[in-house]
Amino acid sequence: MPAVWRVLLLLLLWVCIWLPAQAQNAVEVSSKEDWTQSFYTEVQKTGGGRHTRSMKKRSTKVADVEVYSVKLGCIVTSRFAHTIMTSKAMNKANTSQEVFFEMDLPKTAFITNFTMEMDGRSYVGQVKEKEKAKKQYDKAVSSGQTAGLVKASGRNMEKFSVSVNVAAQSSVTFILTYEELLQRKLGKYEILSRLKTEQPVQEFQIQADIYEPQGISFVEATATFLTNELLPLVEKTVTDTTARIFFSPTAEQQKCPGCEGSVINGDFIITYDVKREKDLGEIQAVNGYFVHFFSPPDLSRVPKNVVFVIDISGSMRGTKIKQTREAMVAILNDLHEEDHFAIILFDSKITPWKKFLTKATKDNVNEAIRYIKKIQDSGATNINAAVLRAVTMLQSERRGEKVPDRSADMIILLTDGMPNSGVSDSSTIQMNVRSAIGGNMSLFCLGFGNEVAYSFLDVMSRQNKGLARRIFEASDAVVQLQGFYEEVSSPLLLEVDLRYSDNKVGHLTKNHYSQLFNGSEIVVAGQLDENDMDNFLVEVFAQGPQEDFQVQGKASVSDWHTTYPHLEYVFGDFTERLWAYLTIQQLLENSDLGSQQKKDNATARALAMSLQYGFVTPLTSMVVTKPDTEDGSDGSLIADKLTEAQRQEAERQRGQAQRSQKSQPSRSTFRSPTRVLSRPSSSSRSRGASDVDGDPHFLIELPDRDDALCFNINDKPGTIFNLVRDAKSGFLVNGQIIGKKKVLPGGNINTYFGRFVIAHQKLGVRLEVSTQGISVFYNGEQIKLLWSDTGCIKKTNIDLRITNNCSLTVTLRHSVRFMVIKHTKVWRRQHDQQDYLGFYTLDSHHLSASVHGLLGQFYNGVEFEVEVQKNYAVMYVKGQTLNVTRHWQKDFSRDVKNGESTPCWFISNDGAGLIDGTASDYIVLGLLKDE
């Protein structure tokens, strides 16, 4: 049987393109070469080869499959994005190859097409009702096929993946299309493309075109992988109403320094906003449909009266309660003095900070912060009583006229679990809360972690003029909480009502909004009953901080033919598809609200429109028939739209699997840095690999996120650092620093690890490893080995292998597997050389959750997010905000001679903010000491 090659196409991207109207389920690739083609390949033999760490292999051997074109095009037309992702690859082998296509797309997007082109034929996906598609899915699953194409990927993305058998000397093209409306958050729209190319590509191009008749106020473009050499290649052309971002490095320019791969590995990010000069907003009308964008400039904020309802039940124990305290301190400090606030803590009991709302003066805020810092967890979860107490408190303040008449009443609930004390039935709680609020205040719910009853919170929020947000258990949970609060902390208008000429519009999307928040935007779309826009009247009524906001006038509609002559293909029928997208989104939101008849009607209409416009929604699926089984149903694959409940369930299952299997824990290493890369789309818990090598360079690899962190720690020769310490198992790794033998006058003292002691108390094993040799102590015996030896030692609790390439691999039974590598660095000009050691953790999943040390603290993963600005990047990790840069480190665990270059986020100052405590906290007095 011929060896099976797996071609993994790793392009993860978020790119948008608007094309003219297409036939349903059809894709037309423009003759212009400024559209999208994306891809990445990684070839890896599935049979044979020695076992190493179970991580994504960074293979660079792609001789049999060539990705010869990667072109990403993004066209945004008045915030509406039509995205096409296209990749082309050639199988140059003499045998067929299974090619895998994999990419991430935003969870808010609707897939509209997937096409595979092979041998002159196109295989186009068909959007069908989910129940009908499920029959084909069940057949495929029963015959052993992997039928699901879409899975959750991090917090905000979905992963689309498919494979196809490509004949020898043949090519394949994959085309995935999706659409969405860009949302304005905190004053900007963002287009994010995640790209990873294992090899330089002959034709590589990113082109983004933005068309905004309202006028463009700013456009910024950056990428996490941009080196100083690549930065000038990002071309930005901006006029009053258009912007183009263009990036097309040659294959030579894509090469990474010091390795065989490509530097293109990370996020390409475009942010922009439009001019806002009219109180009435902007209206666009094309082909019988209109869209109204409303976010007037220069509005004052409306004071708010906010009650924070905080779950302190037993399940909030530990990190969650600590992060809640930290977030609340920042949120309280952000209150404006004209705001009023209250705090209610709840478990099985309800504990208000005060029995009334307090004005947010500096003294009151400081007093509240002192109170928050003392909260502890205990008891059960009585959500019903806690929220009702908050409602009563706000109502009492209103009746007593103790808060401004023109102010916004809101409740922010934070909980991590199911209601299990007092009233515990979800539907009863929803009914009680809705009845008590009576449409007079907003309820925002934050669901902390995977065990929270998020669907219950989501419905309850939407029933009460609010929204829900999941807060992921991660080191950046504080940032998530603060970020949500920032979005809703500054209401500008209340009860916003948008009205249009009678008898001229139909099938309006939602046109009444409870709030307009600072940095956001209201969007209303509808059908035009007649095309006479000259007499199209628009009125907006709302409550402002001092007086009512009221503006009316005739709509001023841009003439697209004048603004963009010769570009009719740009706008096509975008207003109709934008209207359809927005209508379906809102119908889906209403499908679990109101009476059963209203729910059924909303569901039926959403399904009909999804089929009509070819959208993959929670009610529809796209059926893809693989070319090699076109005439049989067994080859059918299904692309679904995941609900938040399905995403949460998938995360629970993944977490359970990780806890039970502890597959591939984190690994720590020392290595040398070189260059620049990526930003996580999600910060769900990632397990990885922690290593130390070189002059000492630590590398924390996170394969679940396809990313890595790195830092250096330097100290004087002779210093001993604790690298791993697991008190429960008695496993200990300490390393001693040595200095470079020759130091030039006035030069720096380079340091390395020159000696390790690895001990396992329960197994009775101790290894002393130096640059001269290895000593193994086991059951009262001592075995001495030289680095020039080759062989293995097998005992009941230890398996040790040494090769003449100076690598030592040790497996301790039911505990840990690691590698120590001896390097010899040569400076020919100085006639000097230096021996030193690197330590690599290959498998640590049997160690306890309390494992620690410079490397051990990362064995159970680390959560972080990186926000890339124009000229710098900021990391949010462990409640800290750190400036980071992109570096490259060498990983020698798979290639002992040459190593593999790994991109990572570099944390300076001895890893301060990333490691727990400071580097000096890990210094121990002896090689066998744990403190």
N, C-alpha and C positions, 0 to 999 in steps of 0.2 A: 504494500500500500504506500503510495507516495506520501511524503511528509506534507502535513497540512500547514499552510502559511496563513496567518491571520493578519489582515490589514486593518488596523484600527484608525478610523478617521476621526481625529480629535478636535476638529474646529468647533469651538464653543463661541458663538457670536450672537450679537444683537445688532442687526443691521436692518435698515428700512429703505424701502423703495416704493414709490407710487407709480403705477403704470396705468394706462388707459383701460377702459372697460374691457374685460375679457369674458369670453363665454364661461359659464359655470364649470369649475374644475379643470380649466385649461390654463396653460402658461405659455406666454409668448416671450421669447428671449429677443431683446432688441438687437437689431443689426449693429447698433452702436456698441463699441466695446467699453461702455462705462456702466455696465450692470454688475451683477454680483456673481462671483464664483468663489467658493470658499472651501478650504479643506486642509486636513492634515492626516498624514499617514504615519503609522508606526508598525513595522513588520516584526513579528516575533514568532519563532517556531514554537509550536505547542508541545512538541515531543522532544525528549532528550535534554541533555544539559544538566549541570549540577544545580541543586536547589540552593537558592539564596533567599534573601528577605522577600516576603510576598508583597512586593510593591509594584506599581506600574513600572514596567521596564522602559528605560529611556534609550531604546535601541536606535541606532542610526543606520542600520543596514536595510536600505529600502531599494536595493538594486533591481528587484523584480517588479516593483510597482512604482511608477513615477506619477506624482501629482504635478502636472505640468501647468496648471492655471489656477490661480486664486484671485478672484476679482470680487470685491465687495462694493456695492453701490447703495447709497442711501438717499432717497428723495423724500422730504417731508413737505407736504402741501397743507398749509394752515393747520398745523399740529397733527394731521392725519398721516399715518405711516403705513405704507404697503411694503412689506419686507420680502425680498427674495434672496435666498442663500443658495448659491450654485457652486458645485465643485466638479472638476474633471480629473480623472486618473486613468493611467494606462497600465494594464497588466503586460509586462514585457517578458514574462516567463513562458516556457513551453508547456506549462500545465495550467489548468484553471485555478483561480484563487478566490477564496471567500473574502469579500471586501465589506468592511463595516463602516457605516456612516453615522456619526454621532455629533450632536450639537445641542446647545442650550438655547431656549427662547423664553421670553418673559411670561410669567404665569397669567398676566392680564391679556395676553394676545390670543387671537383666534387663528388657528391654522386654516388656510383656505385651499391649499394644494400641496401635493407631493408627487413628483414625477421622477421616474428613472428612465434614462435614455441609453439604450444599448443596441448595437448592431443595426442602426438605422430605424429602430422602433422606439416608441414612447409608451411607457406603462404609467398610466395616470390614476391617482387615487380618486375614489368616489365617496362623497359625503352622504351618509345614510342615517336614518333614524337609529338610535343606539340599540334598541331592542332587535331590529332586523340585522344590524351588523353583528350583534352578539352571537347569532346563530353560526355565522362563519367563524367567529372567534372561537366558540366552543369546539367546533370541528377541528380547527387548527391545533388547539391545546390538546384535545384527545388523541391526535395523531403524533404528539410529541413536538410540535412546533413551538417556538417562542413567539407568541402572537402579539404581545403588547409592545407598542412602540414608544409610549410616553410614560416617563416616571418622574417623580418629584426630584428636584435637584436644588438643594439648598433652600433658602428662605423664599426667594422671589423668582426662581427659574424652574423650567421643566426641561427634562432631557429627552430629546427625540433621537432614537437610534434604530438603524435598520441594516441588514446585511444582504448581499446578493452575490451569487457565484458569477465571476467574470471569466470568460473563456480566454485561452492563451492568445497573446498578441492582440487583445481587444481593449476597448476603452469603455468607461461608464461615466455618465453624468447624473448627478443627483440635484434635484431642485426642490427646495422647501419654501413655501410661501405662507406668510401670516400677516395679519393686519391688527392695528390697534390705534387708539387715540392717545397721544402723549399727554401726560398729566403734568400740570404746573405745580411744583412743590417748592416752597421757600424761595419763590421768585425766579425759578428757571425750569426749563425743560432739559431732559438729559437723554442722550442717545449713547448707549453703551454697547461696544462690540468686544467680545472676548475671543482672542485669537491665539492659537498655538501651532506653530509649524515646526515639525521635527527637523525638516531639511529646507534649505533655500529653494524657492520656487521660481521657475523661469519667468512666469508672468504673475506678478503680485501687484495688486492695486486696491486701494480703498478710495472711494469717491463718495462724498456726501454732498447733496444739493438740497438746500432749504429755501422754500418759497413762502414768504409771509407778506401779503399785500399790506398789512397793517404797518409794516416797517420793522426792521430788526434793530434792536438796541445794543446787543452785544453777541458775539460768538467766540467761544474758546474751544480749543482742541488740544488734547494731550494724550499721552499713552504711557503706561508704566514701563514699557520696554524701550522707550526712546533714549538712546545714547547721545552723547554730544555730536557724534558723526551723523546720526539719523535725524536729529532735531531740525536741521535746515531743510530736510526733504518734505516736511509737512507744510504744504502750501495752503494759504487761506486767502480767498478772494471774497470781499464783502461789498455789496452795494446797498442801496437803501432798502430794497425788498428781497434781495437774494443773498445767499452765501454758498460758497463751495469750499469744501475741505478735500484736499487731494494728497495722497501718500502712495508712492510707488517706488520703493527701493529696488535696485537690481539684485540679482541672485548673489552677486559678490558682496553687496552692501548688507544683505541679510545674514551673512555668516557671522557667527559669534566668535569673538577673539578667544583663542586657546582651546577651541573644541570644534567638532565636526558638524554640529547642528546649526540651528537658526536662532538669531536673536529675537525673532518675532514670537514673543511668548508673554501674553498679558492682556491688558485692557486698552482699547482705543476709545476715548471718551470725548464726546462733544456736548457742550452745554450752550444754551442760548436763551434769549428772551426777546419779546417784541415790544415795540413802543406802545405806550398807553396814554394817549392824549385826549381821548373822548370819554366823558362820563357815560355815554350811551353804550359804549363798547363797539365791537367790530362785527359786521354782518357780511357773510359771503353767500351768494346764491348762484347755483350752477344747475342747469338741466332740471328745473322743477323742484329743487330741494334747497333749503337754506340752513345755515348754522350761525348761531349768535354766540360770540365770546364776550363775557362780561367780567371785567376786573378793573374798575375805574381807578385812576391815580389819586394820590394825595388825600387819602381818607384817614381820619383819626380813629384810633382804636376805641372800641366799646368796653367800658369796665366790666369785669366778670366777677361773679360770686361762685366760688368753686369749693365743693366739698370733696376732699380726698378720702376715699373709703378703702382701707388697706387691710388685706388678709394677713393675719399673723398666726394662722393655725400651724399645727405641728409640721405640716408638709412644707412650710416655708423655711424650715430649719436650715442653718448653715449659710451657704453662699447666697441663696435667694434673699434672705432677710437682710444680709449685709449689703447686697447690691441695691435693695429697695431703700435702705437708709441713705446710701450714698446718692441715689438718684433724687430722693425727696429733698435732700439738702440743697442740691443744685436747683431743683424746681422752685423751692420756696424762695431762694435767693433771686429768682427770675420774676417773682411777682411784682406788679406795679403798685405804687402806694394807693392808687384809687381802687384797687381790687379788694375784695373781701374773701376770706377763706376759713375753712374748718377742716379738722382731721378727725376721722373716725377709725379706730382700730377694731378689728373683729376676729374672733375665733368662734367658740360657742357663745361667748358673751359679747356685748357691744360696749365699747369704751371710747366715748368722745374725749378729745383733748379738752375742749370747752363745750358748754351746752349751747353755744351761739357762734355765729360767724364773727371773725375778727378782722379789722382793717389791717392791710398789709404794710403797716409802718415798720421801720427798721427794727425797733425794739420788739414788736410782736413777732416778726419773722425770726429774729434771733432766739426768742423764747421757744418758738415752735421747733426750731432746729435742735435745741437742747433736748426737747421732748422726743423728737424722732430718733436721735442718736441712742436713746435708751431702750427702744422697743425690742422685745424678745418674742420668740415664737412659743405657742402652746395651744392645745385644745383642738376643736373641730372647726367646721366651716358653716357659719350661719349667714349666707348671702342675703336671704330674704329680709331678715330683721335689720341688717346693716344698711342696705340700700333704702329701705323704708324710713329708717331714722334720718338718713341724709335728706330725703324728700321733705320730711316733716320740719327739719331744721331750716331749709330754704323757704318753705311756705311760711313759717313763723316769722322769718326776717322780712319777707315781703309784706305780710299783714301788718307788721309793726313799723313799716316804712324805714327800716334800719339800713337798707341798701339803696343805691340810686335807682330811680324809676327806670331810667334807660341804662340797663345793664343786663348782662347775659347770665342766666343761672345754669350751672352745669355740675354734674357729678362725674368724677373719674374713679372708677372701680378697678382695683388691682387684686387679682386672685390667681391661685395656681391649681385649684382643684375643683371637685364636684361639691355641690351643696349637700352636706350630710348632717346638719344640725338644724333644729327647728323645722320650718317648711323645707322639704327636700325635693319635692316634685317640681321639675323644671317648668312645665307648662303653668303650674299654679303660681310659681314665683313670677313668671313673665306677666301673667294676668294681674297679679297684685301690684307689681311695679308700674305697669302701664296705666292701671286705674288710678293709682296714687299720683303719678306725674301729670296725667290729664293733658298732655301736649304742652305743658308750660315750662319745661326745662329739658336739657339735653343730657343723655347718659352715654358716657364713653367707657368702654370696657377693655381692660388689658388682661389678656390671658397669658400667664407666666408658665412656660414649660409645656411638655408633651401630654401631661396627664389632665390638663385643664379641659373642662367641658366647653370647648370653643364655640361649637355650633349654637349652644344655648346662649352664650354671651353675645354672639353675633346677631341673633334674632332679637334679643332683648334690647340691644343698642339701637338697631334699625327701627324697632317699634317706638323708640323714644328720641327721635331726632338726633341720633348720634351714630357712632360707628365703633367697631371692635378692631383690635389689633393684637396679633400674637407677639409675645415677647419670648425670644428663644433663650433657653438656658445656655449662656455663653459668657465669656469674660467681658463682652461688650454690652451686657444687659443694661448697665447703667446708661450707656450711650443710646440704646434703643428706647428706653423710657424717656430720656430727655428729648430725643428726636421727636417722639410722638407728641409730647407736651408742647414742643416748639411749634408744631403744625397747628395746634388748636388753641394756643395760649393768647392769640391776638385776634379776636373777632372784630371785623370792621363794620359789618352791617348785619342786622337781624331780620328775619322774616322777609326774605327777598322774593318779590313776586314779579315775574317778567311776562308782559302781555303783548299781543300782536294784533294786527288789524283783523277785525271780525270778517268772516266769510272769505279770508284770503289764505288761511293756513289750516292744515289738518294733521292729524297723527303726530302731535307734538310730543317730544320727550319731556321729562320732568321739567316744569317751569316754576316751581316754588321750592326755595331752599331756606332752611332754618337759619343758616349762618353763611357769611362769606368771610373766610379767614385771610389774614395777611399772607401774601405770597402765593395764594391759590387762584382759582379761576372757575367761574360757572359757565357751563356749555349747554346750550339748548339748540335742538335741531328739529326740523319738521318739513312736511310737504307743502308746496305752494299750490293753491287751487288755481291761481292764474299767474302769469309771468310779468304782470305789471308791477315792477318794483318802485316806480316813481311815487306811488301813493301808499307805500308799505309803511305803516305806523308802528313804532315800538315805544312801549312805556315800561319803566322800571320803578317799583315802589319798594321801600325798605325803611327800617328803623335805624337811625344813626345815633351817635353818642349824645348829640345836643338837640337834634331835630330830625324830622322825617326826611329821608332821601327820596326825591322824586325827580325823574328826568323823563322826557318824552320828545319824540321828534320823528322825522322821516328817516328811514334807513338809508344810509349812504353805502352803496354796494360797489365794490371795486369792479372795474371792467377788466377782466382777466386778459382779454384779447389785446387791450391797450398796455396793461402792465407787463404782460409776458407775451409779446408777439411771437408767433411761430412756435409756441410751446403748448399747444392745445393738449398734447398727450400728457402733459404734467398734471392738469387738473381733471380732465375726463369726467368721470361720474363720482368724484371723491365725496361730494356732499351727500349723495345718496347712500354710499357705503358707510360714511361716518354716521349718518342718521340710523342706518340699520344696526351698526355696531353698538351705538349708544342705547338704542331701543331694546335690543336683546339683553344687554347688560342689566338694564333697569328692570326688565320683565323677569329675569332670573332672580334678581334681588327681591322682587315682590312675590315670587312663587312660593315662599314659605311665610307670607304675611296675609292677614285678613281671613275672610271666610273660606270654606273649602271650595266654593264655586269660584271665588276670585283667584284662588291659587291655581285651580284647574284651568281657568281661562288664560291666566298669565303664562302657564306652562305650555298650553296648546299654541298660543300665538308665538312664543319664543321658539318653539320647535319648527313651526311653519316658516318663520323668517330665517332660521338657521339653515334649513334646507334650501330655501329660495336663493339665499346669498352665498351658499356654500361655506358656511362657517362651522368649524368643529367646536362645539360647545358641550356643556355637560349633558345635553339632550341628544347629541349626534356623535357619530364616529366617522373617521375616514378609513375606508377599506382599501388596502394596497395589496395587489396581487403580484407576487414575485415572478419575474420573467421565466425562471426555470421551471415553474409549476403553474403557468398561466391558465391551463385548461382544467386545473383541479382546485377545489376549495381548500385543500390542505395547506396551500401556500399563502393563504390570506393572512395579512397582518392588519392590526387595528390601531389607529391613532385616536386617542381619547383626550378630552379636556378634563383634568382632575379638579375635583372640588377641594375646598380647604379641608373638609373632613377626611377625604381620601389621602391628602398630603400628610395630615397629622397621623393617620393610622399607619402610613408607610414609615414615617419617622419613628413611631412607637416600635414597630416590628424591627426596624433597623437597629434601634437602641437595644432591644431585647437580644437580638442576635449578637451585637457587640458585647453585651454583658455576659452572655452565655459562652461565646466562643473566644471573646477578646482577640479577635483576629487582627493581626499585625499592629501591635501597639507602637507608640512613638519610639523613635530612635534618635540618639544624640551623638554628634561627631565633631572633631576639630578639623578645620580645613582652611584653605586660602581663598580670599574673595576676588572676584573680577568684574561683575557688571549688573544689569537692570531688568525688572519684570512685572509681576501681576497683582491683581486686586481680587479678593474673594467675592463671589456673588452671594455667598451666604456664609454665615459663620456658625453653622451647625457644628457639633463636636466632631473634630477630625482626629483620627488616630494616625500616628506617623512613626518616624524613625529618628533617633537622637544619636549623634556621633560627635567625636572630637578628633582632630587631626591637625597637622601642620604647626603653625606658629601662633599659639593655639587658637584654632577656629572651631567654634561650635556650630553645628548645623542641625536644625529640627525639621525633618522632612514630613510633610503632611499629604500622603497620596490621595486621600479622599477629596482634598481640595486642590490637588495638583499644584501645590505651592510649598514654600519652605521659609523658615526664619533662620537668621544666623547672627552671631555675635562673637567677639573676641574677648579673651580674658588674659591679661598679662600680669605677671608678678615676678619677683626676684627668684633666681635659681634656688632650689631646695624647698620651695613652698609646696605643701601637699594639699590638694583639693579633694573633697568628697564628691564623687561623680554620681554614685548610686547608693542609696541606703534604704533597705526594706526591713524594718524591725520585725515584722511578723514572720518572715521566712529566714531572717538572718543573713540575707544577701548584702554584700558590701563591695563597692569598687572605689578605691582611692588611687589618685595619680600624683606623681611628683614631677615638678618642673625642673628642667635642666637648661643651661644656657649654651649658646653657640661657643664652640671651642675657641675660635679666633674672633676677636673683636677689634676692628680698626680704630685707631685713635680718634676720639670724638664721635664714633659711630654708635648706633643703637645696639642694645643687647637683645638679640633675638632669643626667644625662649620656646621650648617645646616640652612635650611630655616624654620623659625618658624612662619612667618606671611605673608599673601598675601592680597593685595587689588586689586580687579578686578572691573573695572568700564567701563560702556558704556554710554557715554554722550548723544548720540542721543536717546537711549532707556530709559534713566533715571534710569539705574540700577547700584547699587554698592554693592559689597560683600566684607566684611572684614572677613578673615578666619585666625584663629590662632589655636594653638594646644589645646586651651581650648574650642573653639566653633566657631559658624558661625553667622554673622549678615548680614541680607539681607535688603537693603534699596531700596524701589520701590514705586513711586508715593506718596511720603510723608509718607509711612508706614515703620515700622521697625519690622522685624521678627527675633527672636533669636532662634538658634538651638544648640543642643548639639551633639557631635560625637556619643553619645549612642542612638540618635534618629533614627527612621526608618520611611520614608514617602516621600511624594512628594508635591511640590507646583507648581501649574500651573496658570500662568497669561498670558495676551495677548502677552507679549514680552519675557517671561522667563519660562523655564521649569526646575525645580530643583528637584533632587532626592538624598536622603541620605539613606545609608544602615548601619546596625549595624556592618559591617566590616570596618567601618571608611573610607568610600569612598563617595565623593560628586561629582555628575555629573550634569553639568549645560549646558543647551542649550539656547542661546540668539537668538531670532528670526532673521532669515536672516543675521546672523553675524558669530557666532562662537560656538563651542561646546568643553568643556574642563572637566577635572577631577582633583580633589584635593584629595590626600590620606593622612591620618594621620597614621604615623608609631610610634611604641614604640619599641625602641631598648633596650635590657636588657643585662647587664654584671653581670652574677650571681656571679662570683668570687669576684667582687668588690661591690656586693649588690647595684648596681646602675642601673638606666634606664634613657632613653632620649626620649622625644616625639619630632617629627619633621614632616615636610610636604613635599610632592612631588607634582609637577604640570605637568599635561599631556594635551597637545593640541590634541583633537580628530578630529576636523574638523575646518579648517580655510579658506575654499575656498571662502567665501564671503568677506574676508578682502581684502584691496586694494593691488596693486603691490608695494606700497611704505611702507608697514608694516615693522617695524624694531624692535630693541631690541635684547638682548642676545639670545632669542629664535626666535622672529619674523622675523629676517633677513633670517632665513632658511625656512620660510613658503613657499616661492616660489622656493625652490630647491637650490641645490649647485652642481657645476660641479667640478670634480677633477679626477686626475689619480694617481695611486700609482705604482711606479716602484720598484720591489723587487730585491735587490742585494743579494750577498752571505750571508752577516751577518746583513743586515739592510734594511730598506725600506724608500723610499723618496716619498713624496706626492707633486704633483703640483696642487695648488689651489689658485685662485684669484691672479694669477701672482706671487705667492710665491713658494719657494722650501723648504719643511719642512721635517725634520726627524721624522718618526712616528713609533710607535710600536703597536702590536696587544694586545688589552685588551678585557675584558668582562664586560658588565654592566647589571644590573638587570632592567627589565621592569615589573612594577607591574600593568600596566593598564588592563591586562586581568586576572591576577592571583594576587589579592591583598595580599593574605597571603604569598605565596612563591616567586612570581615573576618568570619571564622567563629570562634566561641568553641570552644576545644578544652580539655577537662579533662586535667589532668596531675598527676603526683606532684611536689611542689615540694621541692627539696633546698636547704637554706639554706647560709649561709657560703660564698658564691661557688662552689657546687657541690662542696664538699669531700667526698671519698669517692666521688663519681660520676665526676668528671673525673680523668684520670691526673695525679698531682702536685698542684700548687696553681695558682691562676689566674696568679700572678706568673711561673710557668715559661713562660707563653705570650707574655710581653711581649718584643717585638723592638725593635731600635734604629732601624729605618727601614721605610718602606712596601714596599721591595723586598728586605728582609732576611728570611731564614728562621730566624734565631736572634739 
